[in-house]
Amino acid sequence: MKKQLKFIIVLLAGCGTMLAGCKKFLDQVPNDRITIEEVFRKKASSEAFLANVYSFVPDESNAIDGYPMVGCADEADLTWAGGPNYPVNIGNLNPSNVIFDRWGNYYQGIRSATYFMQHINENIEIRSLNGQQLIDQYQAEARFLRAYFYFLLMRQYGPVVLMGEEVTPPDAVAADMQIPRSKFDDCVNYVASELDKAAAVLPLQPQRNGQTSDAEFGRITKGIALAVKSRLLLYAASPQYNGNTEVSSFVSKDGTPLISQTYDALKWKRAADAAKAVIDLNIYSLYKDASGDPIKSLDGLFFNSWNSEQIFVRKSNDLARWDVHATPRQAGGWCGLAPTQEIVDSYFMSDGLLPAESSLYSEAGFTNVSGVQVSNMYLNREPRFYHGVTYNNSIWQGGTMSAPVPISFFLSSVNGRNGHPTDFSKTGYLIRKNVGRQTNVGAGGNGQVQSRTLILFRLGEIYLNYAEALNEYQPGAPDILNYLNAIRERAGIPTYGGGTGQVAFPAGQAAMRNKIWAERRIELAYEGHRFYDIRRWKIAPQVMGIMHGMDISKDGNDFYKRVPTATPHLFRQSYYWWPITQYELDRNRSIVQNPFW
């Protein structure tokens, strides 16, 4: 009975919104109730258990009320003051009011993965059908998932509690649950080692019965494990974690520093090597449309599921919500995801230079484009700008719109602030990147959804990880430009170098660092990276604060003026890491709170 009780608790931990299904399970008569021994004796029930572990992989597409990365960085402003991003941006996050808290959820995933790893070897049916191979693969998948949940905890909270190989019983006494946080470097080494162990067993391609199978897409592979290791080690090498003397007081209760106080250049080498290991698998490539059109390539990257660039994706997702929030109200959307002027000003020009460097950039006057007056600040931009931003008088079609028309955000326009009390862009822009035009679930829509996978890791990121780490460890190495230029070439802008039509080669490590950061900001815009990048680079205090947009309180030419948005994006000293809730601190009195909370 005790084992049955433990299994019921595990199931309840993973049920979430599937509580009705759990209730049906619990309503069975005792003689019919499945025992934990039976779960790990049968192939189907073991696979269902592993599927539940997979369910803890977060759906990061919900930028409105699920994951704050886009709306709480300097790249976008969310329309609604009533949303959970708002109190974070105005500085009201605190340990008693922790929004977007994931601490307990990820530890549930860790516990479930560990339990699976302990018991999957008991599955006689799988062994009889597949020998040991499938059991080893499933165990490696669970090992990866456990490591991934630790990584997700670490990027949000910093040093974490490492639980080891034992599952704490549900009826454990309080004394058995008093485990301190480990040093961040120890957490990194443990997670990297676990990812290596998983990668050594996992297949290169999803398999069924030992054969590559499209039906198994979505399962963890070797490349996924190595990609997570790449991001993990890049973060660990960055200033937030590598010799960060500003948090010298961040120590455990026995006085052990939790963040390294000594800079170690070899951490950058580890990060570079990890990124190169993904590249050297030679099974991924930057997605390029056969037409050679950069915008079609960028579209295909997101809308052609399971393509050559996608490494780790989530098949089940809420991208339909992303679509409708970024769709103009004119097309049945809610005008909710608005790029800031800061990121608009960060897109390159068509000559490959930043606006401040390029003779092509002008904010003066307008140009008639296909009968529509367009501000000159939006002309001669790189393809990623036109792929990523819906700006005033740009052409848009989708949602409830049957034909392409100019979209405007003037005060009195259909999408402007006079047209609706809440649903209007606060900056005079909308995100266009990865917005499904066929999705039609907003006002007046027919419920159609443009389904596709949600990208969690892709090769473009790995190229940028490699270039950044290599520049820090071995400045001047040829691969830095090779992989940075690969990103620019796919984007349709001139590459760096000394040849005809190229942009002048960045001279020196610092100049190259700035170019890599600028490229990363645009290539990975609105994909959830910027939130963590400005923290790990320790530039958040400089780039956060007052955000800007066009003057949405004006019509006509008066609209085109930079003004502060209604909501600042404050960054407090404590905001480098999320606070641990008071509930968790009370449960485990061996852990310390993050700095400055």
Summary of the structure (lengths in Angstrom):
residues: 597
radius of gyration: 24.9
end to end distance: 43.1
largest distance: 79.5
contacts: 1948
relative contact order: 0.13
helix: 44%
strand: 9%
